[in-house]
């Protein structure tokens, strides 16, 4: 999955959920925790 990411484009939570085979709500929950910890950043 990481090999498919570009430094400039990123990835959506929908793509993560589909790729990982888990619910979007679970992805968003964990992404929010990663954001709070400073491990990922959000590009709007």
N, C-alpha and C positions, 0 to 999 in steps of 0.2 A: 504494500500500500504506500509506504513512504517513497519508494522508488518512482511512483507515478506523480508525486507532488513537484511542482515548480516553486522555486523560491519567490516568484512574483505573484503567482495565482492563488495559492492556498487550497483549501478544501472546505466544502460546506458540511454542516452537521448531518444533512440528509445523505450525502455521499458516505460519510463515516458510518451512519446507521446501516445503510444498505450493504456496504462492504463487510462490516463486522457481523451483520445478521442480528442486530439488536434494535430495540425500539428507539425512536427518535428522542423520546422523553428521557431515557437513560443516558443517551449521548449528551444531551443538553445538561443534565444533572452533573455529569463528570466534567464536562467542559467548563461549567460555571465554577466548580472547585479548582480546576487548573488555572482559570483566569484569576481567581482570588489569590492563589498561591504564586502567581507571576510566572507560571510555567509555559503558558501560551498567551498570545495576544489576539485581539479581535480587530479585524479590518472591516470597516463599514463601507 
